[in-house]
Amino acid sequence: MTEPDDLAAFRAEVREFLRDSLPPELARAGRRATSVFSHPDHSIPWQKILTAKGWGAIDWPVEYGGTGWTPMQKYIFSAECARAGAPNLLPQGLKMVAPVLMHYGTDEQKAYFLPRILSGEHYWCQGFSEPGSGSDLASLKLKAERDGDHYVLNGSKIWTTHAHFANWMFALVRTSSEGKPQAGISFLLIDMATPGLKVDPIISLAGEHELNQVFFDNVRVPVANRLGEENDGWSVAKYLLTFERGGRYAPGLFAQLAKLEGEAGDDPVLQERLRREKVTLEALEALELKSINASGAKSALYASVLKVQGTEAAQRIDTLACEIAGLAGWAEADGQSPDLLATALPRYLNGRAATIYAGSNEIQRDLIARAVLG
């Protein structure tokens, strides 16, 4: 299919910018990333380069520093960044808490936080999961008791990605035990330098430190740092999760698949499996493009569908990468395909959690069934 002239020109502009402005060391780091979360040593410099260009927050409204691009331009930009190996930008700030701030935040909160998210000064982590809560997020127990103009927090959060790098956390806390569990939750913005807050590492199967457990011992958080009304944090969280679960999976997966096609050699079985995955990704891309203009309940439905399809496609491609890396390791004694050999297994291990986090895929299928079947 021929691309319209305006989009072809835009794609050429993005490619030229990436060619001239993406430093080789950051492109190499992007190619060697084993997670959707790039190390801040790579993501923050890249975010600063993009922000200087005016491209640091492509999904934000123009009044907050967004680009004003069409959905197709955003999609092309994501695809070209993935193709060039650009590091992923941290989603917790730009893509998750920022839209929530725009929707629920006071003028003072928006004026303070949004520019610092855009510049990379504030690096965010997500405080949702707790020991024993898992996918039953409403059962969370981190207690937040009101004391004048502050909440006093006691408890812990777990699986907190990049909490050891973050200087801010957005978190769900228990402000009431009355009524339904969802009715007693509030949404707070927490300075990670607050006394009483402690971060302990959790080392993954791949030997990487990406996850943490965060402990709160009489941590005082200003009431002014609450988003939305007290005990209405569940509504805020549901709004945020549509941004966490949705998104653009296909561009990055297409880029990963293209690299594997070059690594698989002439093995007919592997090539056939790669072709099947390419067809699957084309269907995923069509669904993502269709979801662009969805809103309300339909947007939430698309977010769940894309989360299921995107994460499961990623796991299949990670499995293929391990098989191809194994063959490359046997065939090339002098270490051909260094990026593949260095990343295939860690990426596979890291990606096993993709169908669990942001609401397990079993939960997503329940949500889809309820939305479609009533």
Buried (B, 14 or more C-beta within 10 A) or exposed (E): EEEEEEBEEBBEBBBEBBEEBBEEEBBEBBBBBBBBBBBBEBBBBBBBBBBEEEBBBBBBEEEBBBBEBEEBBBBBBBBBBBBBBBBBBBBBBBBBBBBBBBEBBEEEBBEBBBEBBBBBBBBBBBBBBBEEBEBEBBEBBBBBEEEEEBBBBBBBBBBBBBBBBBEBBBBBBBBBEEEEBBBBBBBBBBBBEBEEBEBEEBEBEBEBEBBBBBBBEEBBBBBEBBBBEBBBBBBBBEBBBBBBBBBBBBBBBBBBBEBBBEBBEEEEEBBEBBEEBBEBBEEBBEBBBEBBEBEEEEBBBBBBBBBBBBBBBBBBBBBBBBBBBEBBBEEEEEEEBEBBBBBBBBBBBBBEBBBBBBBBBEBBEEBBEEBEEE
